Amino acid sequence: MDFPPWMQQAIQARLNEVSARIEHDPELNRVRGETDEAFEALFAGKDVERTPEYAEWENRYIVCKGIENERLYKQGLRDGIRLTVSLLSQSMPEENDTKA
């Protein structure tokens, strides 16, 4: 099922808004900073993938992406629930009107 263009635009606008908010989240910025520091330490070793610095960077990167994905998922879930409740509340008065 394809969504109408207006709904696609609304969904995209909401995704952009949530992504921008997450991008500027203080906790996530802290984690990104730690990730960047660990990544820079990577290049001090010659065999990068076998260094503890690489493992540290990789761990921090995975945590950072996990936080981003978790927040996007939770916000999407909240938005989906709000949309469902809104649509159901709009359709219910119509059902009550036809029964009366």
C-alpha positions in Angstrom: 0.0 0.0 0.0 1.4 3.4 -1.0 0.8 6.4 1.3 -0.6 9.5 -0.3 2.1 12.2 -1.1 1.0 14.5 1.7 1.5 11.6 4.2 4.9 10.7 2.8 5.9 14.4 3.1 4.6 14.5 6.7 6.5 11.3 7.6 9.7 12.6 6.0 9.4 15.9 7.8 8.9 14.1 11.1 11.9 11.9 10.5 14.0 14.9 9.7 12.9 16.6 12.9 13.6 13.6 15.1 16.9 12.9 13.4 18.0 16.6 14.0 17.0 16.4 17.6 18.9 13.1 18.1 21.9 14.6 16.3 22.2 17.4 18.9 21.5 15.2 21.9 24.1 16.0 24.7 24.6 12.3 25.7 25.0 11.2 22.2 27.4 14.0 21.5 29.5 12.9 24.5 29.5 9.3 23.2 30.4 10.6 19.7 33.3 12.6 21.2 34.6 9.5 22.9 34.2 7.5 19.7 36.2 10.1 17.8 39.0 10.1 20.4 39.2 6.3 20.2 39.3 6.5 16.4 42.2 9.0 16.4 44.1 6.8 18.8 43.7 4.0 16.2 46.3 5.4 13.9 49.0 5.4 16.5 49.5 1.7 15.9 50.8 0.1 12.7 48.6 -3.0 12.5 45.4 -1.1 13.2 42.9 -4.0 13.5 44.9 -5.9 16.1 45.4 -2.9 18.5 43.4 -2.4 21.7 42.7 1.1 20.3 40.8 -0.4 17.4 38.8 -2.6 19.7 38.0 0.5 21.9 37.0 2.5 18.9 34.8 -0.3 17.5 33.1 -0.8 20.8 32.3 2.9 21.2 31.1 3.2 17.6 28.7 0.3 18.1 27.4 1.9 21.3 26.9 5.2 19.6 25.0 3.6 16.7 23.0 1.6 19.1 21.9 4.7 21.0 21.0 6.4 17.8 19.0 3.5 16.5 17.2 3.0 19.8 16.1 6.6 20.0 14.9 6.6 16.4 13.0 3.4 17.0 11.4 4.6 20.2 10.3 7.9 18.7 9.0 6.1 15.6 7.0 3.8 17.9 5.6 6.8 19.9 4.7 8.6 16.6 3.0 5.4 15.3 1.0 5.0 18.4 -0.1 8.7 18.4 -1.1 8.4 14.7 -3.1 5.2 15.4 -4.9 6.8 18.4 -5.6 9.9 16.4 -7.0 7.9 13.4 -9.1 5.7 15.7 -10.5 8.6 17.7 -11.5 10.3 14.4 -13.2 7.1 13.1 -15.0 6.2 16.3 -17.4 9.2 16.5 -18.5 8.4 12.9 -19.3 4.8 14.0 -21.3 6.2 17.0 -23.2 8.6 14.8 -24.3 5.9 12.4 -25.5 3.7 15.2 -27.6 6.4 16.8 
